[in-house]
Amino acid sequence: MVVVVPLDSFSFHHCLRNHTTQLSLSSRSTTSTATTSSLHFHSPIIQAKLPFFTNSDSFQVGRPIGTYGFINITSYSAFPSGPGTDYSLKDLGGLKTQDVGEGNVKIRLYEGRVSRGPLTGTPVTFKVYPGRRAGGVVADALAANELNTHLFLQSSSKGIAQHLALLVGGFETTTGEQWLAFRDDGKYSVADYAKIVSERLSKSREVSSWNPFEQGVTIKRRQSFIVKLLQGVMKGVAYLHDHDRLHQSLGPFSVVLNTISEKEGSYLIPRLRDLAFSVNVRYTELDDSGQLSEGLWRRASGAGAFTQMEKRAFGIADDIYEAGLLFAYLAFVPFCEAGVMDSLSLQRLLENTFQLDLEATREYCLADDRLVNAVEFLDLGDGAGWELLQTMLNADFRKRPTAEAVLNHRFMTGAVL
């Protein structure tokens, strides 16, 4: 799996497919004269239903708000195999040893707004890829894939998805940088939310006079907020899968929130972003094993998925697994004090230490007072959270639920609250 993280990024080899089309973009940098350039697509150009701006003069660029990149995590666990064991490596979908790699594609973020046309005044967030000169074909390909994926999804006859980030424009500068402009639907990611509430929890527990009743109300509110957050995430994943697209980099930094105030939970709208690694799983595309999807199909083969139907099912199940890890992250980190748990430590705990055995994981967590609120959250509905998490993280990809099935689970419907 690929995870978006602050600052530096992971290295990965990619080349554009042989057959590309181009969308001409009139663009300029903030310090140069106008010029005409192009972004490359992996499939025919598709017109988005909303206004889409391809001229840099249509935008005003504001202050920089950060940089981030990618790390590549091979989400595997060292299960025993061979004589005297109940399962083999193949039976568990090719689970091996966790590996983390990182590299050098740095993406910059800027505030901005639309300055011309029907969306004038609309706040945007610019996502700036360094282009081929600075980032090589990797950055160029990632920008092209993200652009193309959004245009395809935004042209859907089923309408614009509420739980996906909305791309409103893109242009290329004379230096080769590729700027993608997304409507600003929130500054905070799931990772930001989890960090803030865990730090707040640490500070509140330093105050010995903290009201137990107030604590109970806060925990209940947090539980409701997180269930609604997860509902939005899974609705976004379901929309992608319904349109034959995988996310393939779902994690705490890849979901943006319009609010992190738990008191405003009724207004919460989570949106999936970072579709640079999205993979097309339409049956006509499965034989086109470009380098962007090469790792996915290699793992699919290792799990025994060889036919087109099996490969597509594996890809969808792989997204569900990533969503399961995000579910686990939200079930633990916001309910723990700062520093008690983080995403990589939790992933290693689940995959390496307990080999995706959630019952054993629960027994371990019960013995740690720092994790009591997380256990209580997953215990809701007579263990409905553990039940759902176990199915999403099932070692056999064939036994993982679809996104729609996850949404219909009693834990996700809110019936347990």
N, C-alpha and C positions, 0 to 999 in steps of 0.2 A: 504494500500500500504506500501511497505518497501522502505526506502530511505537510500542510502549510505551516511555517514557523516564522517568527520574527527574524530579521537580519539575513544571514547567509543561506545558501541553497545547495541542493544536491546536484551532482553532475550526472548526466545521462545522455546517451548517444541517441540522436534522432536525425532523420532526414525527411524532407518533403517527399510525398509520393510522386511518381512520374507524371501523373496527369493532374495538373492544377489549372485553375482559372484565376483571373485577377480582378479585383475591384479597384478601379482608379480612384485615388484619393488626392485631392488638392490639399497640400499641407505646407506648413512652415513652422520653424522653431520660433521661440519668442525673440530671438536676436538675429534672425536671417530673413531674407526676402522669400516670397512665396515660390513654391515649386510643386511639380506634380510627381507623385510617387504611387506605390501600390502595395497592398497587402495580399498575401497569397492564400488561396483556399484549397481545401482538400476535396471539395465537391462543388457543383454548380452554385452560382450566386443565388441567394434567396432574399427577397425583399421583406424586411420586417414590417409588421402591421403599423407600428408607431413610427413617428418621424425619426429618421436616422441621419445624423450629421457626419459628413466626411471631410469637412473643411475646418482647419484649426481656427479660422476666423470666427467660427460659430461658438467659440468657447472663451471664457476668461479663466486663466490659471491662477490659483491662490497659493497659499503657503504649503510647504511640504509637511506631511503628517506621519511619515514613517517609511520604513523599508522592511521587506520580508522576502523569504525564499522558500525552498523546499528541502525536506529530508526524505530519503527513501527508506522505509522500514519494511523489511521482509517479515511479515507477521506469522512466524512459525514457532512451534514449540517442540522440544525434543521428547517425543513420546517413545516409550520402549517398543521394540518390535522383535520378532523372532520367536524361538521356542520358549514356551512357558508364559507367553503373553496372550491377551485376548484380542489384540488387534495388531495390524501391520501398518507400516508407513503409508501404503497405498490406501488402506481402509480409512485413514484419517485425512484424506484429501491432500497428501503431500506435505504435511506439517514437518518442519525441520527445526532449524535454529534461528533465533531472532538475529537480524543484522540491521545495522543502521549506517547509511551512507549519506554524505553531504557534499556539496560542490559550490559552484561559483556564479549562478544566475541570480543576480540581485534585482528585485523589483521595487521601484519607488512608488509612493503614493502621494497624491496632492489633492488639496481641496480645489474646487472650481465651481463654475456655473455656466449654463447655456446663455449665450449673449444675443442670439438671433433666432428668429423663427417662432413657431407656435409654442415651444417649450421655454421661451425666454425667461430667465430668472430661476430656472430649476437648478437646485444644488446638485453637483455631481462629485464623484470621487474618481480621479484619474489613476489608472493603473498603468505604469510605464515600464515596458520591457526594453532592455538596453539595445536590442537590435543585433544584427549580424556582426557588425564591427566589434562591439564590446562583448557580446554574449555568444557569438557564433550562431550556428544553425539551430542550436538548442533553443535560445530565446526567441528566435524568429519563428520556429515551428510551434512553440507553446503559444505565442501570441496569435498566430494564425488559427490554431485549433480552438482557442477560446473564443475568438471572434466568430468563426464559422459555426461553432456549436450554439452560441447565443442567437445568431441570426436564424438558424434553423428552428430553434425552439420558439422564438418570438414570431415566427411566421405560421405557427400551428393554427389549424382551423378550430381547435378547441379553446383558443384564447390564450392570453398571456398568463403565465403561472404566477400566483400570488407569492409563492414561497421560493422563487428564484430571483437572484439579482437581475436588474433590468439594464441592459446595455443601450445607451442612447446615441453613441457615436464612436468614431475612431479615426485616427489619422497618423501619418508617418512623417517625421521631421527630416530635414536635410541630412542629419547625422545618422539616420537609420533607426532612431528610437520609434517604437510603436506605442502610441497612446490610446488606451481604451477608456471611454468615459461611461461610468455607471451612475445611474440615479442614486443620489445619496439617501439611502433608507436606514441609516444608522452608522454610528462610529464604532460601536462596540461589538466584539466577537464573543462567542461562547467562552473562549479562553479568558477574555477580559472579565466577563461576568463572574466566572468561577473564581478568579483571582481576587476580585474585589470582595465577594461575599465571604470567602474563606478568611481573608485578612480582617474583615469586620467581625467574624466569629471569634477570631483570636483575641481581638481587643475587648470584645464584650465579656469573654470569660476571664479576663484580667480583673474585671470589676466583680468583687465578691457579692455585691448586693443586687446582682442582676435578677429581676423578677422571674420566677419559674413560670408563671402564667404567660408573661410576655414572651418567654423563650418558646413555649408551646405554640403560641399564635404565630411566631416567626417561622418555626419549622413547618407548620401546616401551610402557611402561605408559600414557603419555598417549594414544598412538595407539589402544590398546584401549579406554580410557575414552571417548574421543570417538566411536568407532564405536558403542559401546553407547548412548551418549547420542543419537546420530543415529537409531539403531534405535527407541528409545523415542519420539522426536519423530515419526517417520514412522508408527509404530503409532497414535499419537494422531490424526494427520492422516487416516490410513486409516479410523479409526473414525468421525471426523466425516463424511467423504465417503460412507461406507457408510450414514450416516443423513441424507444429503442436506443437510448443513450445511458451510459454508465457515468457515474461521477468520478470514481477512482482516486479521489484525494479528500475524502470526507473526514473531517476532524474538527477539533475545537476552534481552529482558526479559520475554518472554511464555512462558518455559519455566522451571518451578521444579524444583529438584533436591533429593532427600532427603539427598545427600552430595556434597561437592566434593573428598573425599579420593580421589585416584586409586588408592590402595592398597585402597580399599573398592569398587572398580569392580564387583565381582560383585553388590553390593547396590544398585547405582544404579537408581533409577526416575525418569526424567524425566516431568513432567506438564505438559500444555498448560494455560494459564490465559488470562485476559483475552479472553473471548468476547463482549465488548460490541459488536463490529462483525461478529459472525457473520451470515451470510446464508443464508436458506433457499433451496435450489436444487431443491426438489421441483417437478416439472413443473407442478403446479397453482398454484404460487406465483410462477412466473417472470414472469407478466404483471402482477403487483402490484409495480410499480416504485416503492417507497417511497424516501424521500430517503436512507435508510441504505445502500441498494444502488444509488443513482442513479449514482454515479461508476463503479462496477464495470460496469454495463450500458452506460454511455457509452463506456467503453474497449472493451467487447466489440463494440459497433457499429463503432468505429474500426478494429477488427481484422478486420472482415468477418463477425462472428457475429451473425446476425439471427434465425434460427429458435430455437425453444426448445431443441432438442438442441444447437445450436451455442453458445448462451448458457450452458447448463449446462456444456458442455465447457470453455468459456473460463474460467468461474468456478473450476472444479476445477484447470485448468492455472495459473491465477493464484496459487492456494495453493501449487502445486508450485514456481512461480518463487520465491515468498517462502521456501519451504523450501530452495531452492537457494542463496539468498543467506545463509541461516542456516548451511548446510553450508559455504559459502565462509568465513564468519566463523569457524567452528570449525576450519577447516583452516588458518587463518592466525594469528588473534590469539593463541591459547594457545601457539603455537610461536614467537612473536616476543617480543622484549623490549618492555617497556612503552613506549608512545608510537610504536612503529614503524608500527602499523596499527590502524585503528578501523573500525567498520561503514560509516560514510558514505564514508570515504576508499576503502575496498575496493570499495564499490558503484560509486563514480565511476570507479575504475580499470577495473572490469569492463565497465561500461556505456558510459561516455563515451570513455575512452582506447582500449580495445581492442574496443569494440563487440561484446561477448560472444564474442569469438574467444579460446577458452581456450588454444589452441596458442600464439598470440602472447603471451598473458598469461604462460604458462609460460616462454617464452624471455626475457621481461623479468625475471621473478622469479629465473631462474637467474643473472643478472648481478649480483644483490644478495645479498651474503653474509648479510644480516640475515634473509632469507627462505628460507634453505637447508632448514631443518627442515620448513617448510610444503610446499615442493616435494617433499621426500622422502616426506612423508605421502601426498600425492596421487599420487606416482609408484608407490606400492605396487601389486603385481599388474600390472606393465608398464603403468602409467598408468591403472589402473582408477578412481582418484579423479577425475582430469581427465575421463575418459570419462563418468562419471556426472554430474559437475557440468555438463558441456557439454550433456547431454540435458535436465537440469532447468532450465537457463537458455537453452534454445533460443529464439531470437527468434520463431519460429513456434509459437504456442500448441498447434497441432494435433500437433506433434511431441514435446511433452513427455510423459514417462511418467506413469502413475498412481502413487498412493502405494504400492500393492501391488507394482508393477513396480520401484519404487525399493528396496523392502525385499528383493526377490529378486535385486537386482544383486549381483554377486560382491564388490564393495567393501563393501556393507552386511551381507552375511552373515558377514563376518569371515574369509572364506577367504583374503584377501590378507595377513592378519597373520601 
